[in-house]
Amino acid sequence: MATRRIQRTEESRRLLVTAAAELFAEKGYRQTSFVDIAERAGISRGSIPWHFGNKLGLLEAVLDEQVQGMLTGTAAPPGDPLAQAMGFIRLPVTRLFITLLAEAVEADSPIREHYARLHAALRQAVRARITAEELPAGTTAEAFTVLLVGAVIGVHAQWRVAPEAVDLDAVQDVMRALLPAGLGRA
Amino acid sequence: MATRRIQRTEESRRLLVTAAAELFAEKGYRQTSFVDIAERAGISRGSIPWHFGNKLGLLEAVLDEQVQGMLTGTAAPPGDPLAQAMGFIRLPVTRLFITLLAEAVEADSPIREHYARLHAALRQAVRARITAEELPAGTTAEAFTVLLVGAVIGVHAQWRVAPEAVDLDAVQDVMRALLPAGLGRA
């Protein structure tokens, strides 16, 4: 019985995070209410604070799940983080990052700090796979990491605006040619 | 007299484009009205359609000016497009691109096509400076261009969210080490 209750609780949490991710992508963080999320998830509104404290707690859960999704991948072969990242940006829900970014850079944004943590987590994951001797002379792993995470962000932006103008497979080939081996050079 | 009128007309147009760029960056495209723009510019509202036709015409003028600003640069030494692009992203008004991007990727966005043209213009400017023999084997200039424009977009995003975590000068060094000579390797 207790196990079943835990399962139900975890299932509710998962449904709420998925609904929130979709709605944040569609309407933005600010414009999405607990009512919207509860309705989409088919779960009582009152359970949101119980699971996540407040709306920022829910945002954090959404971002965590997205980062985990990107880092562990799904369709891409394991051990190929580049293919995982490039596969991740094709998911419909990944548009979320563009919508939230615009809110995060607004003056006095309540979500800036949370969004900053997301970028930091991505950089940390990439940074951990780079060794200094693989880098161009005179450059730092930190800066290389910003560049690489930035490339994925900015390729995603261009593809999302004009998918017909951006060949993601060809871009992945260029990245692979330029990347240190630790990041999955073929 | 005619010359003076032309000067006044050009001055009005310039003030309106500047005001619109600021307001689009602050409030987004959709939330900005002709009244807001006219007030900020100190120019009669009626002159906006006269100059730009409609709001999309004004957006196009704003984006054109931004692209020209990025391509011709200001503080950066001429002939160094990388330094120009990296200098450009530090300008307050460049936040505009993040705000508009979020609107451009919304369903049925009226500005998507215009934003796509902006990305295309940036890619074209980069593409014109790349020769095939400078590229890694098995890669295309088109894909390299998407990657490079993407890197600038995504570095800007990270820096805008957390300037203390992103060393733009160090990132510029990495880019210079990886770039074909036509794009301004030192």
Boltz contact constraints between the chains, C-beta under 6 A:
constraints:
  - contact:
      token1: [A, 95]
      token2: [B, 105]
      max_distance: 6.0
  - contact:
      token1: [A, 98]
      token2: [B, 101]
      max_distance: 6.0
  - contact:
      token1: [A, 98]
      token2: [B, 102]
      max_distance: 6.0
  - contact:
      token1: [A, 98]
      token2: [B, 105]
      max_distance: 6.0
  - contact:
      token1: [A, 99]
      token2: [B, 102]
      max_distance: 6.0
  - contact:
      token1: [A, 101]
      token2: [B, 98]
      max_distance: 6.0
  - contact:
      token1: [A, 101]
      token2: [B, 157]
      max_distance: 6.0
  - contact:
      token1: [A, 102]
      token2: [B, 98]
      max_distance: 6.0
  - contact:
      token1: [A, 102]
      token2: [B, 99]
      max_distance: 6.0
  - contact:
      token1: [A, 102]
      token2: [B, 102]
      max_distance: 6.0
  - contact:
      token1: [A, 104]
      token2: [B, 161]
      max_distance: 6.0
  - contact:
      token1: [A, 105]
      token2: [B, 95]
      max_distance: 6.0
  - contact:
      token1: [A, 105]
      token2: [B, 98]
      max_distance: 6.0
  - contact:
      token1: [A, 105]
      token2: [B, 160]
      max_distance: 6.0
  - contact:
      token1: [A, 115]
      token2: [B, 161]
      max_distance: 6.0
  - contact:
      token1: [A, 116]
      token2: [B, 161]
      max_distance: 6.0
  - contact:
      token1: [A, 116]
      token2: [B, 162]
      max_distance: 6.0
  - contact:
      token1: [A, 119]
      token2: [B, 158]
      max_distance: 6.0
  - contact:
      token1: [A, 119]
      token2: [B, 161]
      max_distance: 6.0
  - contact:
      token1: [A, 136]
      token2: [B, 177]
      max_distance: 6.0
  - contact:
      token1: [A, 139]
      token2: [B, 173]
      max_distance: 6.0
  - contact:
      token1: [A, 139]
      token2: [B, 174]
      max_distance: 6.0
  - contact:
      token1: [A, 139]
      token2: [B, 177]
      max_distance: 6.0
  - contact:
      token1: [A, 140]
      token2: [B, 170]
      max_distance: 6.0
  - contact:
      token1: [A, 143]
      token2: [B, 170]
      max_distance: 6.0
  - contact:
      token1: [A, 143]
      token2: [B, 171]
      max_distance: 6.0
  - contact:
      token1: [A, 143]
      token2: [B, 174]
      max_distance: 6.0
  - contact:
      token1: [A, 144]
      token2: [B, 174]
      max_distance: 6.0
  - contact:
      token1: [A, 146]
      token2: [B, 155]
      max_distance: 6.0
  - contact:
      token1: [A, 146]
      token2: [B, 158]
      max_distance: 6.0
  - contact:
      token1: [A, 146]
      token2: [B, 166]
      max_distance: 6.0
  - contact:
      token1: [A, 146]
      token2: [B, 171]
      max_distance: 6.0
  - contact:
      token1: [A, 147]
      token2: [B, 151]
      max_distance: 6.0
  - contact:
      token1: [A, 147]
      token2: [B, 171]
      max_distance: 6.0
  - contact:
      token1: [A, 147]
      token2: [B, 174]
      max_distance: 6.0
  - contact:
      token1: [A, 150]
      token2: [B, 151]
      max_distance: 6.0
  - contact:
      token1: [A, 150]
      token2: [B, 154]
      max_distance: 6.0
  - contact:
      token1: [A, 150]
      token2: [B, 155]
      max_distance: 6.0
  - contact:
      token1: [A, 150]
      token2: [B, 158]
      max_distance: 6.0
  - contact:
      token1: [A, 151]
      token2: [B, 147]
      max_distance: 6.0
  - contact:
      token1: [A, 151]
      token2: [B, 150]
      max_distance: 6.0
  - contact:
      token1: [A, 151]
      token2: [B, 151]
      max_distance: 6.0
  - contact:
      token1: [A, 151]
      token2: [B, 154]
      max_distance: 6.0
  - contact:
      token1: [A, 153]
      token2: [B, 154]
      max_distance: 6.0
  - contact:
      token1: [A, 153]
      token2: [B, 157]
      max_distance: 6.0
  - contact:
      token1: [A, 154]
      token2: [B, 150]
      max_distance: 6.0
  - contact:
      token1: [A, 154]
      token2: [B, 151]
      max_distance: 6.0
  - contact:
      token1: [A, 154]
      token2: [B, 153]
      max_distance: 6.0
  - contact:
      token1: [A, 154]
      token2: [B, 154]
      max_distance: 6.0
  - contact:
      token1: [A, 155]
      token2: [B, 146]
      max_distance: 6.0
  - contact:
      token1: [A, 155]
      token2: [B, 150]
      max_distance: 6.0
  - contact:
      token1: [A, 157]
      token2: [B, 101]
      max_distance: 6.0
  - contact:
      token1: [A, 157]
      token2: [B, 153]
      max_distance: 6.0
  - contact:
      token1: [A, 158]
      token2: [B, 119]
      max_distance: 6.0
  - contact:
      token1: [A, 158]
      token2: [B, 146]
      max_distance: 6.0
  - contact:
      token1: [A, 158]
      token2: [B, 150]
      max_distance: 6.0
  - contact:
      token1: [A, 160]
      token2: [B, 105]
      max_distance: 6.0
  - contact:
      token1: [A, 161]
      token2: [B, 104]
      max_distance: 6.0
  - contact:
      token1: [A, 161]
      token2: [B, 115]
      max_distance: 6.0
  - contact:
      token1: [A, 161]
      token2: [B, 116]
      max_distance: 6.0
  - contact:
      token1: [A, 161]
      token2: [B, 119]
      max_distance: 6.0
  - contact:
      token1: [A, 162]
      token2: [B, 116]
      max_distance: 6.0
  - contact:
      token1: [A, 166]
      token2: [B, 146]
      max_distance: 6.0
  - contact:
      token1: [A, 170]
      token2: [B, 140]
      max_distance: 6.0
  - contact:
      token1: [A, 170]
      token2: [B, 143]
      max_distance: 6.0
  - contact:
      token1: [A, 171]
      token2: [B, 143]
      max_distance: 6.0
  - contact:
      token1: [A, 171]
      token2: [B, 146]
      max_distance: 6.0
  - contact:
      token1: [A, 171]
      token2: [B, 147]
      max_distance: 6.0
  - contact:
      token1: [A, 173]
      token2: [B, 139]
      max_distance: 6.0
  - contact:
      token1: [A, 174]
      token2: [B, 139]
      max_distance: 6.0
  - contact:
      token1: [A, 174]
      token2: [B, 143]
      max_distance: 6.0
  - contact:
      token1: [A, 174]
      token2: [B, 144]
      max_distance: 6.0
  - contact:
      token1: [A, 174]
      token2: [B, 147]
      max_distance: 6.0
  - contact:
      token1: [A, 177]
      token2: [B, 136]
      max_distance: 6.0
  - contact:
      token1: [A, 177]
      token2: [B, 139]
      max_distance: 6.0
